[in-house]
Amino acid sequence: MATGTDQVVGLGLVAVSLIIFTYYTTWVILLPFIDSQHVIHKYFLPRAYAVAIPLAAGLLLLLFVGVFITYVMLKNQVTKKAQ
């Protein structure tokens, strides 16, 4: 059973994810249909970042996974040689 702290952290992560999803969806899907002079445009980055930010995040994720797999494989090789 999850402790109270785990539940609060989980709820916080879900809330942050929902906020990011709502912001990104509004930015990418709804904003192009709103007049460019509207005041709402000042709360969003330029549209070029809508592609650049997820691309950079995906590349960082792939890099992290690759480094982690390399680390685990090298650690296993060192352990096997020590035995």
SEKE-742782 format. One line per field, with one value per residue (C-alpha): residue number from 0; residue in one letter; z, y, x. Coordinates in steps of 0.05 Angstrom, whole numbers, plus 5000, padded with zeros to 4 digits. Layout:
SEKE-742782
resi	(NUM;...) .
resn	(A;...) .
Z	(Z;...) .
Y	(Y;...) .
X	(X;...) .
***
This chain:
SEKE-742782
resi	(0;1;2;3;4;5;6;7;8;9;10;11;12;13;14;15;16;17;18;19;20;21;22;23;24;25;26;27;28;29;30;31;32;33;34;35;36;37;38;39;40;41;42;43;44;45;46;47;48;49;50;51;52;53;54;55;56;57;58;59;60;61;62;63;64;65;66;67;68;69;70;71;72;73;74;75;76;77;78;79;80;81;82) .
resn	(M;A;T;G;T;D;Q;V;V;G;L;G;L;V;A;V;S;L;I;I;F;T;Y;Y;T;T;W;V;I;L;L;P;F;I;D;S;Q;H;V;I;H;K;Y;F;L;P;R;A;Y;A;V;A;I;P;L;A;A;G;L;L;L;L;L;F;V;G;V;F;I;T;Y;V;M;L;K;N;Q;V;T;K;K;A;Q) .
Z	(5000;4982;5038;5043;5015;4955;4941;4946;4899;4850;4851;4840;4780;4750;4761;4728;4670;4659;4661;4610;4566;4568;4554;4496;4465;4469;4440;4381;4364;4385;4379;4302;4297;4342;4313;4320;4353;4409;4479;4491;4444;4495;4542;4491;4459;4383;4344;4324;4395;4391;4350;4380;4453;4445;4397;4447;4503;4461;4443;4517;4535;4483;4507;4579;4561;4520;4575;4626;4583;4570;4645;4663;4610;4630;4704;4688;4648;4706;4755;4710;4703;4779;4790) .
Y	(5000;5069;5117;5187;5217;5171;5190;5265;5258;5217;5268;5324;5288;5276;5349;5374;5327;5351;5424;5411;5372;5426;5481;5444;5423;5495;5520;5472;5459;5519;5578;5577;5590;5651;5719;5735;5803;5770;5779;5704;5699;5733;5673;5624;5615;5622;5563;5538;5517;5471;5424;5440;5428;5358;5340;5360;5324;5261;5264;5273;5214;5170;5194;5177;5108;5094;5116;5075;5012;5022;5032;4968;4927;4951;4939;4867;4854;4878;4834;4773;4785;4791;4723) .
X	(5000;5026;5042;5013;5077;5076;5004;5019;5080;5039;4982;5032;5063;4994;4975;5040;5029;4958;4980;5036;4988;4935;4986;5018;4951;4926;4992;4994;4921;4880;4928;4935;4860;4862;4878;4953;4937;4897;4925;4930;4990;5035;5029;5058;5127;5136;5109;5178;5190;5129;5173;5241;5224;5194;5250;5303;5266;5262;5336;5354;5311;5345;5413;5394;5369;5432;5478;5440;5442;5516;5530;5491;5526;5595;5580;5557;5621;5664;5625;5633;5708;5716;5684) .
***
